[in-house]
Amino acid sequence: MQALDKSGVEIVMVVDELGLLIGTVTDGDIRRAILGGAALDQLVERFAQHNFTAVDVGLGRAEVIELMQARRLSQIPIVDRSGRLCGLHVLHDVLGTAIRPNTAVVMAGGKGTRLGSLTAHTPKPMLRVAGRPILERIVLHLVGHGLKEIFLAVNYLSHLVEEHFGNGERFGCRIRYLKEDRPLGTGGALSLLPEAPRSPLLVMNGDLVTQANLGAMLDAHVASSAMATVGLRRYFHHVPFGCAELDNGRVLSIQEKPTLTRLVNAGIYVLDPSMLARVPANTDFGLPSLLEGCLSQNEIVHGFEIEEDWIDVGQRDQLKQARGEES
């Protein structure tokens, strides 16, 4: 019963001394045993289900889902060819996003001076939007796209961030901290990583309120064979005046109150692991400089356009927009 309570998956496996799976026990099995008069010191094997469904360790996700749906199962043990227990498929996890091998770094050390008194006692990434800190929204968004290894780069009022997130267990991930002795810009904290990851690294600013498709961005980076991928957002600027086009003093055209469109840096990047060697140690360093270095060496920098919601909470008006308040 303690094992059931600790696992949180409503099932435990019974194995023999060789690790072979011989039965399963669920909450329902325990309940029926107690109602039937069983004592707490009786051997559990008597009440275990020996006619259980298990799958081979190599069975694919789609086949596991089909089997669960067909037999209305929420859990299926995984065994090897000899019947030795190797793991457990849980319906919630199988239906959820596949875990990605990528590590994410969120730059959360900024003070947010442009927000004035709002950040006097709260770091900018911890400001709340719809009742939840911006940084918490980012962490949950990363986890939702299958990223379970997350580093938070912290500096200003870092203890508030660490107290809120801890080791990340409460948020379904593992969180570690890159502690800046002084502000290191949008990229300098990457030099504090304990080791270079083996898969492309996702880096993003800690003041973004966005639903960007991070999984698609990671996939696009791999498909493009780029050294770096930068998230881009289409920005529209409405000019409140008529605009003229001149050629040597002659007016060629006049356009009344046009809308100008540019793709702007959205503060989300995917980097090849080898790029980390180019980040100077313990130095204020911006990630745009890293991209400029790639371009100067004629290396591929891929652009990924973000079509989902995206707000960079840098000023009060943008924070009000994120909160759905009137400016």
LOLUMTOR-32947 format. One record per residue (C-alpha): residue number from 1; y negated, z negated, x. Coordinates in steps of 0.25 Angstrom, whole numbers, padded with zeros to 4 digits. Layout:
% residues N
[NUM [Y Z X]];
...
This chain:
% residues 327
[1 [0000 0000 0000]];
[2 [-0009 -0003 0012]];
[3 [-0006 0011 0017]];
[4 [-0009 0017 0004]];
[5 [-0022 0010 0003]];
[6 [-0026 0014 0018]];
[7 [-0022 0028 0017]];
[8 [-0031 0032 0004]];
[9 [-0022 0043 0001]];
[10 [-0013 0036 -0009]];
[11 [0000 0039 -0002]];
[12 [0008 0034 0010]];
[13 [0020 0040 0017]];
[14 [0033 0033 0020]];
[15 [0039 0037 0034]];
[16 [0052 0032 0041]];
[17 [0052 0028 0056]];
[18 [0052 0042 0060]];
[19 [0040 0046 0052]];
[20 [0047 0054 0042]];
[21 [0041 0054 0028]];
[22 [0051 0047 0018]];
[23 [0041 0044 0007]];
[24 [0027 0043 0001]];
[25 [0021 0031 -0007]];
[26 [0009 0033 -0016]];
[27 [0000 0023 -0023]];
[28 [0008 0026 -0036]];
[29 [0021 0023 -0029]];
[30 [0016 0009 -0025]];
[31 [0011 0007 -0039]];
[32 [0024 0010 -0045]];
[33 [0032 0002 -0036]];
[34 [0023 -0010 -0038]];
[35 [0024 -0008 -0053]];
[36 [0039 -0007 -0052]];
[37 [0040 -0021 -0045]];
[38 [0040 -0017 -0031]];
[39 [0036 -0028 -0021]];
[40 [0026 -0026 -0010]];
[41 [0036 -0029 0001]];
[42 [0046 -0018 -0003]];
[43 [0048 -0006 0005]];
[44 [0039 0006 0001]];
[45 [0050 0016 0003]];
[46 [0057 0013 -0010]];
[47 [0044 0017 -0018]];
[48 [0041 0029 -0009]];
[49 [0042 0043 -0014]];
[50 [0053 0050 -0006]];
[51 [0052 0063 -0014]];
[52 [0038 0067 -0008]];
[53 [0032 0080 -0005]];
[54 [0028 0083 0009]];
[55 [0023 0095 0017]];
[56 [0025 0101 0031]];
[57 [0014 0098 0041]];
[58 [0011 0113 0042]];
[59 [0009 0116 0027]];
[60 [-0004 0122 0024]];
[61 [-0016 0116 0016]];
[62 [-0014 0126 0005]];
[63 [0000 0123 0003]];
[64 [-0002 0108 0003]];
[65 [-0012 0110 -0008]];
[66 [-0003 0118 -0016]];
[67 [0008 0108 -0015]];
[68 [-0001 0096 -0018]];
[69 [-0006 0104 -0031]];
[70 [0008 0108 -0035]];
[71 [0014 0094 -0034]];
[72 [0001 0087 -0037]];
[73 [0001 0079 -0024]];
[74 [-0011 0072 -0018]];
[75 [-0004 0069 -0005]];
[76 [0008 0076 0003]];
[77 [0014 0071 0016]];
[78 [0015 0080 0028]];
[79 [0028 0080 0036]];
[80 [0033 0088 0048]];
[81 [0047 0095 0048]];
[82 [0054 0083 0050]];
[83 [0048 0075 0039]];
[84 [0039 0067 0048]];
[85 [0025 0063 0041]];
[86 [0014 0070 0047]];
[87 [0002 0068 0037]];
[88 [-0002 0069 0023]];
[89 [-0009 0079 0014]];
[90 [-0019 0073 0004]];
[91 [-0024 0082 -0007]];
[92 [-0039 0078 -0005]];
[93 [-0038 0082 0010]];
[94 [-0030 0095 0007]];
[95 [-0040 0100 -0003]];
[96 [-0052 0096 0005]];
[97 [-0059 0103 0016]];
[98 [-0050 0105 0028]];
[99 [-0054 0097 0040]];
[100 [-0061 0105 0051]];
[101 [-0059 0102 0066]];
[102 [-0074 0103 0068]];
[103 [-0083 0092 0072]];
[104 [-0097 0090 0066]];
[105 [-0109 0084 0072]];
[106 [-0121 0080 0064]];
[107 [-0134 0078 0070]];
[108 [-0139 0065 0063]];
[109 [-0148 0058 0074]];
[110 [-0162 0063 0069]];
[111 [-0172 0054 0064]];
[112 [-0179 0063 0054]];
[113 [-0193 0061 0058]];
[114 [-0199 0071 0048]];
[115 [-0193 0063 0037]];
[116 [-0203 0051 0041]];
[117 [-0200 0038 0035]];
[118 [-0187 0042 0028]];
[119 [-0180 0042 0042]];
[120 [-0187 0029 0047]];
[121 [-0174 0021 0044]];
[122 [-0164 0032 0041]];
[123 [-0160 0044 0050]];
[124 [-0162 0057 0043]];
[125 [-0147 0061 0041]];
[126 [-0145 0048 0034]];
[127 [-0156 0051 0023]];
[128 [-0150 0052 0009]];
[129 [-0149 0064 0001]];
[130 [-0143 0062 -0013]];
[131 [-0138 0048 -0009]];
[132 [-0131 0051 0004]];
[133 [-0136 0052 0018]];
[134 [-0138 0066 0023]];
[135 [-0129 0064 0035]];
[136 [-0118 0059 0025]];
[137 [-0119 0072 0017]];
[138 [-0117 0079 0030]];
[139 [-0105 0071 0035]];
[140 [-0098 0073 0021]];
[141 [-0102 0088 0021]];
[142 [-0095 0089 0035]];
[143 [-0083 0082 0030]];
[144 [-0082 0091 0018]];
[145 [-0081 0103 0027]];
[146 [-0069 0097 0035]];
[147 [-0077 0091 0047]];
[148 [-0072 0077 0050]];
[149 [-0077 0075 0064]];
[150 [-0092 0072 0063]];
[151 [-0102 0067 0074]];
[152 [-0115 0062 0069]];
[153 [-0126 0063 0080]];
[154 [-0135 0050 0078]];
[155 [-0147 0044 0084]];
[156 [-0158 0039 0075]];
[157 [-0153 0027 0067]];
[158 [-0139 0031 0071]];
[159 [-0134 0018 0066]];
[160 [-0137 0021 0051]];
[161 [-0128 0034 0053]];
[162 [-0117 0027 0060]];
[163 [-0117 0016 0050]];
[164 [-0116 0026 0038]];
[165 [-0105 0035 0043]];
[166 [-0097 0026 0053]];
[167 [-0085 0034 0058]];
[168 [-0085 0044 0046]];
[169 [-0072 0039 0039]];
[170 [-0080 0036 0026]];
[171 [-0084 0050 0026]];
[172 [-0071 0057 0029]];
[173 [-0074 0060 0044]];
[174 [-0075 0055 0058]];
[175 [-0089 0052 0062]];
[176 [-0094 0050 0076]];
[177 [-0108 0048 0082]];
[178 [-0116 0055 0093]];
[179 [-0126 0045 0096]];
[180 [-0139 0051 0102]];
[181 [-0147 0042 0111]];
[182 [-0159 0050 0107]];
[183 [-0161 0062 0098]];
[184 [-0153 0074 0103]];
[185 [-0158 0085 0094]];
[186 [-0149 0094 0085]];
[187 [-0138 0096 0096]];
[188 [-0139 0086 0107]];
[189 [-0130 0076 0101]];
[190 [-0118 0086 0103]];
[191 [-0118 0082 0117]];
[192 [-0114 0068 0113]];
[193 [-0101 0074 0107]];
[194 [-0089 0067 0114]];
[195 [-0082 0080 0115]];
[196 [-0083 0094 0111]];
[197 [-0076 0098 0098]];
[198 [-0065 0108 0098]];
[199 [-0070 0115 0086]];
[200 [-0084 0120 0082]];
[201 [-0094 0109 0080]];
[202 [-0102 0108 0068]];
[203 [-0116 0102 0070]];
[204 [-0126 0099 0060]];
[205 [-0139 0092 0058]];
[206 [-0139 0078 0051]];
[207 [-0150 0081 0041]];
[208 [-0144 0092 0033]];
[209 [-0141 0092 0018]];
[210 [-0132 0104 0016]];
[211 [-0119 0109 0010]];
[212 [-0117 0120 0021]];
[213 [-0103 0125 0022]];
[214 [-0099 0119 0036]];
[215 [-0085 0124 0035]];
[216 [-0089 0138 0033]];
[217 [-0099 0137 0045]];
[218 [-0088 0132 0054]];
[219 [-0079 0143 0050]];
[220 [-0090 0153 0052]];
[221 [-0093 0148 0066]];
[222 [-0078 0150 0070]];
[223 [-0078 0164 0064]];
[224 [-0090 0168 0071]];
[225 [-0085 0164 0085]];
[226 [-0099 0158 0087]];
[227 [-0104 0148 0097]];
[228 [-0112 0141 0087]];
[229 [-0115 0143 0072]];
[230 [-0128 0138 0066]];
[231 [-0130 0135 0051]];
[232 [-0141 0143 0045]];
[233 [-0149 0141 0032]];
[234 [-0157 0152 0025]];
[235 [-0171 0147 0024]];
[236 [-0182 0152 0014]];
[237 [-0197 0151 0017]];
[238 [-0206 0155 0005]];
[239 [-0219 0160 0011]];
[240 [-0230 0156 0001]];
[241 [-0239 0168 0005]];
[242 [-0239 0183 0006]];
[243 [-0234 0188 0019]];
[244 [-0239 0200 0026]];
[245 [-0232 0209 0036]];
[246 [-0241 0216 0047]];
[247 [-0239 0227 0056]];
[248 [-0251 0228 0066]];
[249 [-0260 0223 0056]];
[250 [-0255 0231 0045]];
[251 [-0249 0224 0033]];
[252 [-0236 0230 0030]];
[253 [-0232 0221 0018]];
[254 [-0235 0208 0011]];
[255 [-0225 0199 0005]];
[256 [-0229 0189 -0005]];
[257 [-0223 0175 -0002]];
[258 [-0210 0179 0004]];
[259 [-0198 0171 0007]];
[260 [-0193 0170 0021]];
[261 [-0179 0168 0025]];
[262 [-0173 0163 0038]];
[263 [-0160 0157 0042]];
[264 [-0163 0143 0048]];
[265 [-0154 0133 0056]];
[266 [-0147 0124 0046]];
[267 [-0143 0113 0057]];
[268 [-0128 0116 0056]];
[269 [-0121 0122 0068]];
[270 [-0107 0125 0073]];
[271 [-0105 0125 0088]];
[272 [-0093 0129 0097]];
[273 [-0089 0117 0104]];
[274 [-0092 0123 0118]];
[275 [-0107 0123 0113]];
[276 [-0107 0108 0115]];
[277 [-0108 0110 0130]];
[278 [-0121 0116 0129]];
[279 [-0128 0104 0122]];
[280 [-0135 0096 0133]];
[281 [-0131 0081 0134]];
[282 [-0140 0071 0127]];
[283 [-0151 0081 0125]];
[284 [-0160 0084 0113]];
[285 [-0154 0097 0110]];
[286 [-0155 0106 0098]];
[287 [-0143 0115 0093]];
[288 [-0152 0127 0091]];
[289 [-0154 0127 0106]];
[290 [-0138 0128 0107]];
[291 [-0139 0140 0098]];
[292 [-0150 0147 0106]];
[293 [-0141 0145 0118]];
[294 [-0130 0152 0111]];
[295 [-0139 0164 0107]];
[296 [-0145 0165 0121]];
[297 [-0131 0167 0126]];
[298 [-0127 0177 0116]];
[299 [-0117 0168 0109]];
[300 [-0114 0168 0095]];
[301 [-0121 0159 0086]];
[302 [-0117 0161 0071]];
[303 [-0126 0158 0059]];
[304 [-0120 0152 0047]];
[305 [-0129 0152 0034]];
[306 [-0128 0140 0026]];
[307 [-0130 0143 0011]];
[308 [-0127 0130 0005]];
[309 [-0137 0119 0003]];
[310 [-0144 0115 0016]];
[311 [-0156 0105 0018]];
[312 [-0161 0101 0032]];
[313 [-0167 0087 0029]];
[314 [-0178 0086 0039]];
[315 [-0190 0083 0031]];
[316 [-0194 0076 0018]];
[317 [-0194 0088 0009]];
[318 [-0180 0093 0014]];
[319 [-0175 0079 0011]];
[320 [-0181 0079 -0003]];
[321 [-0174 0093 -0005]];
[322 [-0161 0087 0000]];
[323 [-0163 0075 -0010]];
[324 [-0167 0084 -0021]];
[325 [-0180 0078 -0022]];
[326 [-0193 0086 -0025]];
[327 [-0202 0088 -0013]];
